[in-house]
Amino acid sequence: MSELPPRTTIKRWLVTTNHKDIGILYLITSLFLIVVGGVLAILFRIQMWESGGIGLLDPTQFNQAVSVHGLVMIFWVISPLGIAFANYVVPLQIGTQDLAFPRLNALSYWFYSFSALLLLLSFFQDATWSSGWYMYAPLNVPIYNPAQEMTAGGTAAVLALTLFVMSVTLGSVNFLTTIHRCRAEGMGLWNMPLFTWATLLTVWMMLFAFASLLAALLLLISDRIFLTQYFATNQGSGLLWAHLFWFFGHPEVYIVFFPALGIMLETFQTFTGRRLVGRKWIIIAMVLVAVQSFLVWMHHMFLTTINLEIKTLYMATSIGISLPFDLIVFSLIYTMIKGRVRFTTPFLFNLGALVLFILGGITGVFLGAVVLDYQFRGTYWVVAHFHYVMVAGITALIGGIFYWWPKITGKMYDETLGKLSFVVYFIGFNVLYFPMFLVWETPRRVFEFNTAFTAYHRVATVGALILGASYLIIFYTLGKSLLTGPDAPGNPWTFSRTAEWATTSPPPLENWPNRPSYSSGSLEFVDDTTTTSDGGTVSDGGAVEQADSLESEHADHGSIWPFGIGAGMFVTFLGVSGLTPWVVDFATARGADISETGSPELVYPILVLVGVVLLGYTLFEYGREHFNAPEMAIAERWPVEGIGTTKLGVWFFIASDVLVFGAVIGAYIFLRLHAGWNEFETVPPSATIGLLNTYILLTSSFTVVLALEMAGRKNERGLLVSLGATVLLGLTFLSIKGYEWGQEFAHGIYWFSELQYSIYFVTTGLHAFHVILGLLIAGFMIYRIVTLGAYLEDHRPVEYFGIYWHFVDIVWVILFPLFYLM
């Protein structure tokens, strides 16, 4: 679909794959969810008007409000709000027409949107998540948390977060591929705008940090639905969750803050009228922070039994990560001193964000010290510090809304109302959060506190209402702009330097009438083609192309299938959330000591069936659809010049999946070391069967290589035979694995029996799931060969499938000795 329906129609927003439309969808959805999170916050702040609560919420409802507020704001608001701007602005800044994979971009949004819907629906499934946004073990499993005993709502919240992580992974792969391969001619990495730099580092962190979270969530889902025991034992479960979660959790702080930092850097340049002082040093500092963010996670675990030497090491890395930020802060301050500041609404919000972040950073250094952390951990000092950092990011993101609002809407806003919204916002923020430093001895996540602190908590509640009122002013300002605001010029800011301001407001569908280029050292637009007398075209390389072939390269901008796949995933996950009682009945029937939960509801298995059918159909149609997303013929691609766009995307996905498997295998190693390596009773599988399956998978890798060779020779029969052999070998592997599991079941070994059995079944089951996915892809490729003669002219898809299949085989080569020989 090259032409899109008008923006005034619902169909436009269901089918669009254009990066600007997707950015607007992210923006609207995240702003709606910030209201949801804000309402929950006001509810529990009112509950804390006096110690013991005023009766507005009972303890379970209070815990749900606090937990879902944290989940919504951290996952569904701050990061997606930054991704909204990344979607809209980054392609414009680097001079490309769209992201590398437009349909994947739409799919990422719909996964995000449906994950939010699933989280909100969890309130209506008995009870939603109530154990904090960090989901600590063992309180994250029902057996240790009576408030969530087998509730579908709690499981739905975990599944919603899993679907959100899938969205993040797709988006990360897309942005990494786009920024590395689709920059305008002459735009080297050092020359990229700072918001694009911040986005690049953000998605690099996302690719690996969220992989760790995905692994943790998969294990938690296994515990909650299939009754495995990763987080339900006293054999290191709590420490395992902490390691997996905080390896994600601390990079997440910078993941949510870097887009805001990018906006601060852009607006400080624009509204001081000068280039940032020490620009290259700022980039180096951000790179250092991105790398160091993965080396500080254990400071969240200072209260555990980790030895003092390790704690001291992580205290040093935690305090050390503040040093690059010091450089960035001083650069921003010196830029203001050297420039001429214009106190517009965007600049005020970003200046306010800088002030708040400085205070949040200083108070965070206290928590990086082991001794002080013992005192402050679990108190309102942490709550105040956390919000001064995280909500400082939201403050800058709001500044970004005002900064790019004229570009997105083509309308100017009322500057007086904008400044009023900032004043109310800044006052409300500090009235809400600063008193929390003063009453730091209050334990977090409870509504009972020392009555001597009542006045401070009441002040904080008033601050919450003031902060909420500021959002009403912001929404009114933006709504008034849409309805009656004056038209915006292409560039309403005098000293803006980046390429998005070089096109109209809003930009046309494909961003540019001609190709942007920086080859001369500054931005210019190059007309690559001229019309010939016979109606063809001559490119700047001199090749004559017929008009119809040029037309065939016209980009598509719409597809309904990403929405359909998102809906299929939503229905499937909603059904899966209620399957636990069915598994409990199964386990109880086999002698497991698990209490009955009553008759399971039939609606959940039906939803799973409907969801899987819908998902299968939409994925099939997604694969069949002819969607044209032309690659830029002339672009800066260092350091990946020799790797194709799709191939690079596959490699990024594999890199993320490596960490998922690494975390799951690491969980096995950690738990086994915790119990004592030789004392850990493992499932006694047959080494002969494992060796046979190893040979089978390695042989299947050979047949994939043979398939690629046959495709290169345009040998359709050979290609079919080779791929067919791969499928048969994969099915043989699964059949042997099924037989092996059946033998274990026959001897009373189930995944819910013991921790070591859980580890074996989950780890090998995750690998088997990857094999099944590979077989489905191979089956679809065979269908395309039979019906269309595909892959003979362009055999690259066979190569991409081979990369995935070889990865799956390598994982098994690692699993075989771990489970069969050790």
C-alpha positions in Angstrom: 0.0 0.0 0.0 2.0 3.0 -1.3 -0.8 5.6 -0.6 -2.3 5.9 2.8 -5.9 6.9 3.7 -6.4 10.4 5.2 -5.3 11.0 8.7 -8.9 11.7 9.7 -9.8 8.0 9.2 -9.3 5.2 11.6 -8.0 3.0 8.8 -5.0 5.3 8.4 -3.8 4.6 11.9 -4.4 0.8 11.8 -2.5 0.3 8.6 0.2 2.9 8.6 3.9 2.0 8.6 5.3 5.5 8.1 7.7 6.5 10.8 6.1 9.8 11.5 2.6 8.2 12.0 4.1 5.6 14.3 5.9 8.3 16.3 2.5 10.1 16.7 0.9 6.8 17.8 3.6 6.3 20.4 3.2 9.9 21.6 -0.6 9.7 22.0 -0.4 6.2 23.7 2.3 7.2 26.1 0.5 10.4 27.1 -2.7 8.5 27.7 -0.7 6.1 29.9 1.0 8.9 31.8 -2.5 9.9 32.9 -3.2 6.4 34.0 0.0 6.2 36.0 -0.7 9.7 37.4 -4.2 8.8 38.6 -2.9 5.7 40.4 -0.2 7.9 42.0 -2.8 10.5 43.2 -4.9 7.6 44.6 -2.2 6.3 46.8 -0.9 9.7 47.8 -4.4 10.6 49.0 -4.5 7.3 50.9 -1.4 8.5 52.7 -3.0 11.8 53.9 -2.6 10.3 57.4 -0.8 7.3 58.8 -2.7 4.1 58.4 -4.6 5.5 55.4 -7.9 7.2 55.1 -9.7 4.1 53.8 -9.8 5.0 50.2 -7.8 1.8 49.3 -7.5 -1.4 51.2 -3.9 -2.8 51.6 -4.1 -5.0 48.5 -5.5 -2.2 46.4 -2.8 0.1 47.7 -0.1 -2.4 46.7 -1.7 -2.8 43.3 -1.8 0.9 42.7 1.8 1.4 43.8 3.1 -1.5 41.7 1.2 -0.8 38.5 2.0 2.9 38.8 5.7 2.0 38.8 5.3 -0.5 36.0 3.3 1.9 33.8 5.6 4.9 34.3 8.9 3.1 34.0 8.0 0.8 31.1 5.0 2.1 29.3 5.6 5.9 29.6 9.1 7.1 29.8 10.8 4.8 27.3 8.0 4.9 24.7 7.8 8.7 25.0 11.5 8.8 24.0 10.8 6.3 21.3 8.0 8.5 20.0 10.5 11.2 19.3 13.1 8.8 17.9 10.5 7.4 15.5 9.5 10.9 14.3 12.8 12.7 14.4 15.7 10.3 13.8 15.0 9.4 10.2 14.6 13.2 9.5 17.8 14.0 11.3 19.9 11.4 9.4 18.3 12.0 6.0 16.4 8.8 5.3 12.7 8.4 4.2 11.8 5.8 6.9 13.2 3.2 9.2 15.0 0.2 7.6 12.0 -2.1 8.4 8.7 -0.1 8.3 6.4 -3.0 8.9 8.6 -4.1 11.8 8.3 -0.6 13.2 4.5 -0.8 13.1 4.6 -4.3 14.7 6.7 -2.9 17.5 4.1 -0.2 18.2 1.2 -2.6 18.2 3.0 -5.0 20.5 3.5 -2.0 22.8 -0.1 -0.8 22.5 -1.6 -4.3 23.1 0.8 -4.9 26.0 -0.6 -1.8 27.7 -4.1 -3.0 27.1 -3.3 -6.4 28.6 -1.8 -4.7 31.7 -4.9 -2.5 32.2 -7.3 -5.5 31.7 -5.4 -7.4 34.5 -7.2 -5.1 37.0 -10.4 -7.0 36.1 -8.9 -10.5 36.5 -9.3 -10.9 40.2 -6.3 -8.7 41.1 -3.4 -7.3 39.1 0.3 -7.2 40.1 0.9 -6.1 43.6 4.5 -7.0 44.5 6.3 -3.9 43.3 7.6 -3.0 39.8 10.9 -4.9 40.5 9.0 -8.2 41.0 11.3 -9.6 43.7 11.5 -13.3 44.2 10.0 -15.2 46.0 7.1 -12.8 46.2 6.7 -13.0 42.5 5.3 -16.5 42.6 1.9 -17.4 44.1 3.1 -19.9 46.7 4.8 -17.1 48.6 2.3 -14.4 48.0 -1.3 -15.2 49.2 -2.5 -11.9 47.7 -1.7 -13.2 44.2 -2.5 -16.9 44.7 -3.0 -18.2 41.2 -4.5 -14.9 40.0 -4.8 -14.5 36.3 -4.4 -10.7 36.7 -0.9 -11.0 38.2 0.2 -13.4 35.5 -1.4 -11.1 32.8 0.8 -8.3 34.1 3.9 -10.4 33.7 2.8 -11.4 30.2 2.1 -7.8 29.3 5.6 -6.9 30.3 6.9 -9.7 28.2 5.0 -8.5 25.2 6.4 -5.0 25.9 9.9 -6.4 25.9 9.2 -8.1 22.5 8.2 -4.7 21.2 11.4 -3.1 22.5 13.6 -5.9 20.9 12.0 -5.3 17.5 12.4 -1.5 17.8 16.0 -1.9 18.9 16.9 -4.0 15.9 15.1 -1.6 13.6 16.8 1.6 15.0 20.3 0.0 15.1 20.0 -1.1 11.5 18.6 2.2 10.4 21.2 4.4 12.1 24.1 2.2 11.1 23.1 1.8 7.4 20.8 4.6 6.4 22.6 7.8 7.1 22.7 10.5 4.4 25.8 10.7 2.3 28.5 12.5 4.1 27.0 12.0 7.6 29.6 10.1 9.6 28.9 8.8 13.1 30.7 11.8 14.7 28.6 14.2 12.7 25.2 12.8 13.7 22.9 15.1 15.7 23.2 14.5 19.5 19.6 13.3 19.8 20.4 10.6 17.2 23.5 9.7 19.2 21.4 9.4 22.4 18.9 7.2 20.5 21.7 5.0 19.1 23.2 4.4 22.5 19.7 3.9 24.0 18.8 1.1 21.6 22.2 -0.5 22.0 21.6 -0.7 25.7 18.0 -1.9 25.1 19.2 -4.7 22.9 21.1 -6.3 25.7 19.5 -5.1 28.9 16.0 -6.1 27.8 17.3 -9.5 26.7 18.2 -10.2 30.4 14.8 -9.0 31.5 13.1 -11.2 28.8 15.0 -14.3 30.1 13.9 -13.4 33.7 10.3 -13.0 32.6 10.3 -16.3 30.7 11.5 -18.1 33.8 8.9 -16.3 35.9 6.1 -17.1 33.5 7.2 -20.7 33.6 7.0 -20.6 37.4 3.6 -18.9 37.5 1.9 -20.9 34.7 3.7 -24.3 34.6 4.7 -24.4 38.3 8.4 -24.7 37.7 10.6 -23.7 40.7 13.2 -21.1 39.6 12.0 -18.5 42.0 10.1 -20.6 44.5 12.9 -22.2 46.5 15.4 -21.3 49.2 18.2 -22.5 46.9 19.3 -19.1 45.6 16.0 -18.0 43.9 16.0 -14.5 45.4 19.6 -13.8 44.3 19.0 -15.3 40.8 16.1 -12.9 40.2 18.1 -10.0 41.6 21.0 -10.7 39.2 18.8 -11.1 36.1 16.5 -8.2 36.9 19.1 -5.6 37.9 21.4 -6.5 35.1 18.5 -5.0 33.1 17.4 -2.6 35.8 20.3 -0.3 36.1 20.9 0.1 32.4 17.2 0.9 32.3 17.9 4.1 34.3 20.0 5.3 31.4 17.8 3.8 28.8 14.9 6.0 29.9 17.2 9.0 30.6 19.3 9.1 27.4 16.5 10.2 25.0 15.7 13.0 27.5 19.4 13.9 27.6 19.5 14.0 23.8 16.6 16.5 23.9 18.4 18.6 26.5 21.5 18.7 24.3 19.6 19.7 21.2 17.5 22.4 22.9 20.5 23.9 24.8 22.2 24.4 21.4 19.1 25.8 19.8 18.2 28.2 22.6 21.6 29.4 23.5 22.5 30.0 19.9 25.8 28.2 20.0 27.3 24.8 19.5 27.7 22.7 22.7 31.0 23.1 24.4 33.0 19.9 24.2 30.6 18.1 21.8 32.9 15.2 21.1 33.7 14.8 24.8 29.9 14.6 25.4 29.6 11.8 22.9 32.5 9.9 24.5 31.0 10.5 28.0 27.7 9.0 26.8 29.4 6.0 25.4 31.2 5.4 28.7 28.0 5.7 30.6 26.3 3.2 28.2 29.1 0.7 28.8 29.4 1.3 32.5 25.7 0.9 33.0 26.2 -2.9 32.7 28.9 -2.9 35.4 27.0 -1.5 38.3 23.9 -3.7 38.8 25.1 -5.2 42.1 24.8 -1.9 44.0 21.1 -2.9 44.1 22.2 -6.0 46.1 24.3 -4.4 48.8 21.9 -5.9 51.5 22.4 -9.4 50.3 25.0 -11.9 51.3 27.5 -11.0 48.6 30.9 -10.6 50.1 32.4 -7.3 51.0 35.1 -7.3 48.3 32.5 -7.6 45.6 30.3 -4.9 47.2 33.4 -2.6 47.4 34.1 -3.1 43.7 30.5 -2.3 42.7 30.5 0.7 45.0 33.5 2.0 43.0 31.8 1.4 39.6 28.6 3.0 40.9 30.3 6.2 42.0 32.5 6.2 39.0 29.6 6.3 36.6 28.8 9.7 37.8 32.0 11.1 36.4 31.0 11.2 32.7 27.7 12.8 33.8 29.7 15.5 35.6 31.4 16.3 32.3 28.0 16.5 30.5 26.5 18.8 33.2 29.4 21.2 33.1 29.3 21.3 29.4 25.6 22.3 29.5 26.2 24.9 32.1 29.2 26.4 30.2 27.2 26.4 27.0 24.6 28.6 28.7 27.3 30.9 30.0 28.9 31.3 26.6 25.6 31.6 24.7 22.6 33.9 24.7 19.8 32.1 26.4 16.2 32.3 25.1 13.8 31.2 27.8 11.2 29.5 25.6 8.9 26.8 26.9 11.1 23.9 25.6 14.2 25.4 27.1 12.5 26.0 30.5 11.5 22.4 30.7 15.0 21.2 29.8 16.7 23.6 32.1 14.3 22.4 34.9 15.2 18.8 34.0 18.9 19.6 34.4 18.4 21.2 37.8 16.3 18.2 39.0 18.7 15.7 37.6 21.7 17.3 39.4 19.8 17.0 42.7 18.8 13.4 41.9 22.4 12.5 40.9 23.9 14.0 44.1 21.5 12.1 46.3 22.1 8.9 44.3 25.8 9.0 45.2 24.8 8.4 48.8 23.1 5.1 47.7 26.3 4.1 45.9 28.1 3.9 49.2 27.7 0.5 50.9 27.5 1.9 54.4 24.9 4.6 53.6 22.9 2.2 51.4 22.4 0.0 54.5 20.7 3.0 56.1 18.8 4.4 53.2 17.7 1.2 51.4 13.9 0.7 51.4 13.2 4.2 52.6 11.7 7.4 51.1 15.2 8.6 50.4 15.3 6.1 47.6 11.8 7.1 46.4 12.8 10.8 46.3 16.1 10.1 44.6 14.5 7.8 42.0 11.9 10.3 41.0 14.3 13.2 40.9 16.2 11.2 38.3 13.4 9.5 36.4 10.9 12.3 36.4 13.6 14.7 35.4 13.7 12.6 32.3 10.0 13.1 31.8 10.5 16.8 32.3 13.0 17.0 29.4 10.6 14.8 27.3 7.8 17.3 27.9 10.3 19.9 26.7 10.7 17.8 23.6 7.0 17.8 23.0 7.0 21.6 22.9 10.2 21.7 20.9 9.0 19.4 18.1 5.3 20.2 18.4 5.4 22.8 15.5 7.2 20.2 13.3 4.8 17.4 14.1 1.5 19.3 13.9 2.4 22.3 11.7 0.9 24.5 14.5 2.5 26.9 17.1 1.4 26.8 20.7 0.7 29.7 23.1 4.0 30.5 24.7 2.4 32.1 27.8 0.4 29.0 28.5 3.5 26.9 27.9 5.5 28.9 30.4 2.6 28.7 32.9 2.5 24.9 32.6 6.3 24.8 33.4 6.0 27.0 36.5 3.1 24.9 37.9 4.9 21.7 36.9 8.2 22.7 38.6 6.5 23.8 41.7 4.3 20.7 41.9 7.3 18.4 41.3 9.4 19.8 44.1 6.4 20.2 46.6 5.7 16.5 45.9 9.2 14.9 46.0 11.4 17.1 48.1 9.6 16.5 51.4 10.4 12.8 50.9 14.0 13.5 51.5 13.0 15.1 54.9 11.0 12.0 55.9 13.4 9.5 54.5 12.9 7.2 57.5 9.4 6.4 56.2 9.5 2.8 54.8 8.5 2.8 51.1 5.5 1.0 49.7 3.4 1.2 52.9 0.8 3.7 54.1 1.7 3.5 57.8 4.4 6.0 59.0 5.5 7.9 62.0 2.8 10.4 62.8 5.5 13.1 63.3 5.8 13.0 59.5 2.1 13.6 58.8 2.5 17.2 57.7 5.3 16.4 55.3 3.2 13.6 53.7 0.3 15.9 53.4 2.5 18.5 51.7 3.6 15.8 49.3 0.0 14.9 48.5 -0.8 18.5 47.7 2.3 18.6 45.5 0.9 15.5 43.6 -2.3 17.4 42.9 -0.4 20.5 41.7 1.7 18.3 39.5 -1.4 16.7 38.1 -2.9 20.2 37.4 0.2 21.1 35.4 -0.5 18.2 33.0 -4.0 19.5 32.5 -2.5 22.9 31.5 -0.1 21.1 29.2 -2.9 19.2 27.5 -5.0 22.3 27.2 -2.1 24.2 25.7 -1.5 21.5 23.1 -5.2 21.0 22.4 -5.7 24.8 21.9 -2.7 24.8 19.5 -4.2 22.0 17.4 -7.5 23.8 17.1 -6.7 27.5 16.9 -2.9 27.8 16.8 -1.2 29.7 14.0 0.6 27.8 11.3 4.2 26.9 12.0 7.0 27.7 9.6 9.4 25.0 8.5 11.8 26.2 11.2 10.3 28.3 14.0 13.6 28.3 16.0 16.3 30.7 14.9 19.4 28.7 15.8 18.2 25.1 15.2 20.9 23.1 13.3 19.5 19.7 12.5 17.9 18.4 9.3 14.3 18.0 10.5 14.0 21.8 10.4 15.0 21.8 6.7 11.6 20.4 5.5 8.0 21.6 5.9 6.0 21.4 9.0 4.7 18.8 9.1 7.0 17.0 6.7 5.6 15.3 3.5 5.0 11.5 3.5 8.5 10.6 2.3 10.2 13.6 4.1 12.2 15.1 1.2 11.6 16.1 -2.4 15.2 15.2 -3.2 18.0 13.2 -1.6 19.7 14.9 1.4 23.5 15.0 1.2 26.3 16.3 3.5 29.1 15.5 1.0 29.9 19.2 0.6 30.2 19.6 4.4 26.7 21.1 4.8 23.2 20.0 4.1 22.0 20.2 0.5 19.4 18.4 -1.6 20.5 16.4 -4.6 18.3 15.7 -7.6 19.6 12.2 -8.6 17.6 11.8 -11.8 16.7 13.6 -15.0 14.1 12.6 -17.5 15.2 11.3 -20.9 13.5 11.8 -24.2 12.1 8.2 -24.2 10.4 8.6 -20.8 13.1 6.7 -18.9 15.4 8.2 -16.3 19.1 8.6 -15.9 20.5 8.1 -12.4 23.5 9.9 -11.1 25.4 6.8 -11.9 24.4 7.0 -15.5 22.3 3.9 -15.7 19.1 4.2 -17.8 16.0 2.9 -16.0 12.6 2.5 -17.5 9.8 4.5 -15.9 7.9 1.4 -14.8 10.9 0.0 -13.0 11.3 3.4 -11.2 7.6 3.2 -10.2 8.2 -0.3 -8.8 10.7 1.1 -6.4 8.1 3.5 -5.0 7.9 2.8 -1.2 4.8 1.3 0.4 3.6 2.9 3.6 0.7 0.7 4.8 0.0 -2.8 6.0 -2.8 -4.2 8.2 -0.9 -7.3 9.2 1.3 -5.7 12.0 -2.0 -4.8 13.7 -3.3 -8.3 13.1 -0.2 -9.9 14.6 -0.4 -7.6 17.6 -4.1 -8.6 18.1 -3.2 -12.3 17.8 -0.5 -12.0 20.4 -2.8 -10.1 22.7 -5.6 -12.7 22.6 -3.0 -15.5 23.0 -1.4 -13.9 26.0 -4.8 -13.1 27.6 -5.7 -16.7 27.3 -2.4 -18.0 28.6 -2.8 -15.8 31.7 -5.6 -18.0 33.0 -4.0 -21.5 32.3 -2.5 -22.1 35.7 -5.5 -23.8 37.2 -5.4 -26.3 34.4 -1.8 -27.1 35.1 -2.5 -27.4 38.8 -5.2 -30.0 38.1 -2.7 -31.9 35.9 0.0 -31.7 38.5 -2.3 -32.7 41.3 -3.6 -35.7 39.3 0.0 -36.9 39.2 0.6 -36.7 42.9 2.1 -33.3 43.2 1.5 -31.6 46.6 -0.4 -28.6 45.1 -3.7 -27.3 46.5 -6.7 -27.4 44.3 -7.9 -24.1 42.9 -11.4 -25.0 41.9 -12.7 -25.6 38.4 -10.6 -23.8 35.8 -12.4 -21.5 33.4 -12.9 -22.8 30.0 -12.7 -19.4 28.4 -8.9 -19.2 28.8 -8.0 -22.3 26.7 -10.5 -21.1 24.1 -8.8 -17.7 24.0 -5.4 -19.4 23.5 -6.8 -21.4 20.6 -8.4 -18.3 19.0 -5.2 -16.3 19.5 -2.9 -18.9 18.0 -5.1 -19.3 15.0 -5.3 -15.5 14.5 -1.6 -15.2 15.0 -0.8 -18.0 12.6 -3.0 -16.5 9.9 -1.7 -12.9 10.2 1.9 -14.1 10.3 1.3 -16.1 7.1 -0.3 -13.1 5.4 2.5 -10.8 6.6 5.0 -13.2 5.0 3.0 -13.3 1.7 2.4 -9.6 1.4 4.4 -7.8 -1.2 5.7 -4.8 0.7 8.3 -2.6 -0.9 10.7 -0.7 1.3 13.6 0.4 -1.1 17.0 0.6 0.4 18.9 3.9 0.1 21.2 3.6 -3.0 23.7 6.2 -1.6 24.3 6.3 2.1 26.9 6.3 4.8 27.2 2.7 6.2 30.4 2.6 8.2 31.3 0.3 9.9 28.8 -2.2 8.2 29.3 -1.5 4.5 29.6 -5.1 3.5 26.5 -6.3 5.3 23.1 -6.0 3.8 20.2 -4.3 5.6 18.2 -7.4 6.4 21.2 -9.4 7.2 22.4 -6.8 9.7 18.9 -6.8 11.3 19.1 -10.6 11.6 22.6 -10.3 13.3 21.3 -7.8 15.8 18.3 -10.1 16.6 20.7 -13.0 17.1 22.9 -10.9 19.4 19.9 -10.2 21.6 18.9 -13.9 21.5 22.4 -14.9 22.5 22.0 -12.9 25.7 18.6 -14.5 26.4 20.0 -18.0 26.1 23.1 -16.8 28.0 20.9 -15.6 30.9 18.9 -18.9 31.0 22.0 -21.0 30.8 23.7 -18.7 33.4 20.7 -19.3 35.7 21.3 -23.0 35.5 25.0 -22.5 36.3 24.3 -20.1 39.1 21.7 -22.3 40.8 23.9 -25.4 40.4 27.0 -23.6 41.9 24.8 -22.3 44.7 23.8 -25.9 45.6 27.3 -27.2 45.0 28.1 -28.4 41.5 28.6 -32.1 42.3 25.8 -32.2 44.9 23.3 -30.9 42.3 21.1 -33.9 41.3 20.5 -33.6 37.6 17.9 -35.2 35.4 19.5 -38.5 34.2 19.1 -38.2 30.4 20.7 -40.7 28.0 24.0 -39.4 26.7 23.5 -41.6 23.7 20.2 -40.0 22.8 21.7 -36.5 23.4 24.6 -37.4 21.1 22.3 -38.7 18.4 20.3 -35.4 18.5 23.5 -33.5 18.3 24.5 -35.3 15.1 21.0 -34.7 13.7 21.1 -31.0 14.3 24.6 -30.6 13.0 23.5 -32.5 9.9 20.6 -30.1 9.5 23.1 -27.2 9.4 24.8 -28.9 6.5 21.5 -29.2 4.6 20.9 -25.5 5.1 24.3 -24.7 3.6 23.4 -27.1 0.7 20.1 -25.2 0.3 21.9 -21.9 0.0 24.3 -23.4 -2.6 21.3 -24.8 -4.6 19.6 -21.4 -4.5 22.8 -19.7 -5.8 22.8 -22.2 -8.7 19.1 -21.5 -9.3 18.4 -25.2 -8.8 14.8 -25.2 -7.6 14.6 -29.0 -7.1 17.9 -29.1 -5.1 16.7 -26.1 -3.0 13.4 -27.9 -2.2 15.1 -31.2 -1.3 17.7 -29.4 0.9 15.1 -27.4 2.8 12.9 -30.4 3.0 15.7 -32.4 4.5 16.3 -29.7 7.1 12.6 -29.8 8.1 12.7 -33.6 8.4 15.9 -33.5 10.5 14.3 -30.8 12.7 11.2 -32.9 13.2 13.3 -35.9 14.0 15.2 -33.9 16.6 11.9 -32.9 18.2 10.5 -36.4 18.0 13.5 -37.8 19.8 13.3 -35.0 22.4 9.6 -35.8 22.9 10.4 -39.5 23.4 13.1 -38.5 25.9 10.7 -36.4 27.9 8.1 -39.2 27.7 10.6 -41.6 29.3 11.2 -39.1 32.1 7.5 -38.6 32.7 7.1 -42.4 32.9 9.6 -42.4 35.8 7.8 -39.6 37.7 10.2 -36.8 36.6 8.1 -33.7 35.8 9.1 -30.0 35.4 7.2 -29.1 38.7 8.8 -31.9 40.8 12.2 -30.4 41.7 14.3 -27.3 40.9 16.8 -29.3 38.9 14.0 -30.9 36.8 12.5 -27.4 36.2 15.9 -26.2 34.9 16.3 -29.1 32.5 12.8 -29.0 31.0 12.7 -25.2 30.7 16.2 -24.8 29.2 15.8 -27.6 26.7 12.2 -26.6 26.1 13.2 -23.0 25.2 15.7 -24.5 22.7 13.0 -26.8 21.3 10.7 -23.7 20.9 13.4 -22.1 18.7 13.6 -25.3 16.7 9.8 -25.1 16.1 10.0 -21.5 15.0 12.8 -22.4 12.6 10.7 -25.3 11.2 7.7 -22.9 10.7 10.0 -20.5 8.8 11.4 -23.3 6.7 7.9 -24.6 5.9 6.8 -21.2 4.8 9.9 -20.9 2.5 9.1 -24.3 1.0 5.5 -23.0 0.3 6.9 -19.9 -1.5 9.3 -22.0 -3.6 6.5 -24.4 -4.7 4.0 -21.6 -5.4 6.2 -18.8 -6.7 9.6 -20.3 -7.4 11.0 -17.9 -4.8 14.7 -17.5 -3.8 16.2 -18.4 -7.1 16.8 -14.9 -8.3 17.5 -13.6 -4.8 18.8 -16.3 -2.4 19.5 -13.9 0.5 16.4 -15.1 2.5 17.9 -18.6 2.5 21.1 -17.2 3.9 19.2 -15.3 6.7 17.3 -18.4 7.6 20.7 -20.2 7.7 22.1 -17.7 10.2 19.2 -18.4 12.6 19.3 -22.1 12.1 23.1 -22.3 12.7 22.6 -20.3 15.9 19.9 -22.7 17.2 22.3 -25.6 16.5 25.2 -23.9 18.3 23.0 -23.4 21.3 22.3 -27.2 21.4 26.1 -27.9 21.1 26.4 -25.9 24.4 23.4 -27.5 26.1 24.5 -31.1 25.2 27.5 -31.2 27.5 25.9 -29.2 30.2 22.9 -31.5 30.6 24.1 -34.8 29.2 27.8 -35.0 30.2 28.2 -33.0 33.4 
